[in-house]
Amino acid sequence: MRKKSWRSTGAAVYSLNYHFVWSIKYRRRVLRAPVDETLKEAIKALCQEHGYELIALEVMDDHVHVFLSAPPKVAPSIIAKVLKGSTARTLFTKHPELKNILRNDHLWNPSYYVGSAGHVSSEINQRYIDGQKTKQEGGE
């Protein structure tokens, strides 16, 4: 469990959490032991190297869930590109048998899902913003 819900850089204080999901090309079920452990270690190392805080990680047989926090200067599309590209290279290098199962050296589907989350819900943010004008008019 994280000690605080926000992080900071020299220019920003933020709480940006992203849930990424991406799958194996053709939904092949290749992320079984020992490939899954290699993938987990690669994702952990990439998060550390790029300054992302890994919150949760689960590798299924044919897809991956990654929940992480990243600074606002890093676009989610860049995070996905880094994680998918680097892990594909790592897995093909350490598990060359994957090349026999997947054609043209494409490990991942080109698409992915990303959802954002902070420490408060969208409803709470909307109520807070809606209440600002009332607060100002009331002299608070």
N, C-alpha and C positions, 0 to 999 in steps of 0.2 A: 504494500500500500504506500502510495506517495505521501510525503509529509505535508506538502502544500499543493494547491491546485493550480498554481501559476509558476512560470519560469521567467527569466529575464535575460536580455542581451544588453549590450551597451546602448541600444536605441529603442528598445521596446520591452514592455512587460506583457506576457501573453499566456493564454491557455488555449492552445490549438491542438486538438487531438484528432487523428485521422484513423478511420477503419478502412483498410485496404483488403480487397479480395481479388485474387486472380487465379486462373486455372491453367492446367496443362493443355497443350494443343491436343485436339481431338478427345479431350477429357480422359486420356489414358490414365490408368491407375498405377502410376510409377513411383509415387512418393511414399513408398514403404521402406522399412528398415533395410539397409543402413542409409538410403538416400535421404530419408526424412531428417535424420540427425545431422547429416552434412548440410542440408538446407537450413535447419535451425541455427547451427553454428555460423553459417555464412551471413544470415540475416542479423544475428546478434552483433557480429563483427562490423558489418556495414553500418548499423545504427550507431554504434560507438564511434566509428571512424568519421561519420558525417554529423555527429552531434544531435542525433535523434534519440529521444528517450523511448525505449521499447517498453510498452505497458503490458501487452499480451501478445502471444504468438501461438498459433495452432496450425499444424500441417495435417491435412486430410490426404487421402489416397490420390485425389485428383485436383485439389485446390489448396490455397493457403489463405489464412486470415492473419493480418498484422494490424495491431492497434498501437499507435505510437504518437508521440508529441514532437513537433518540429517548430523551429522558429518561423515567424511570419515572412521572412525574406525568401524562404524556400517554398516554391509552388508544389502542390501535391503531385502534379504531373512529373516534376523532376524527381521527387521521391520514388514514384512508381518506376520511372525509367532506371534509376540507380539500382533499386532492389531487384527488379526483374532482369535487367541486363547483366549485372554482376553475378547474380545467383545462377543464371543459365550457364555462363562461362565456367563457374566453379563446378556445377554439377556435371557438365559434359567432360570436364577435365578429370574429376575424381571418380566418375562413374561412366566410362566410355560406352558401356553397354546400352545406355540411353539412346545413343545415336542409331542403334539398330531398331529401336522401337519407334522413334520419332523421325520423320522425314525432314530433310533439308536443314538439319541442325536448328530447328525451331522448337524450343522447349515449352514456352508459354504462349497462350492465346494472345493476340495483339491487344485485346481490350482488358479492362479491369474495372472494379467498382471502388469508389472512394466516398465515404461519408464523413462529415465533420462533427465534432462534439467538443464542447467546453465543459466546465464544471457546473453550469446551470443550463436549464432547458430553454428552448426557443420561447416558450410561453412566459417564463420568468423574465427573459430579456424584453419581450414585447410589453409586458406590464410595467417594467421599470422605465422604458422609454416613453410609453404613453403617459406615465405619471410625472414625467419631468416638467411639462408645461404647467400642470396643476401645482406642483411643488414650488415653482418659480413665482407663480401668481399669488401663492399663499405667503410669500415672503420668507420661505425657509432657505 
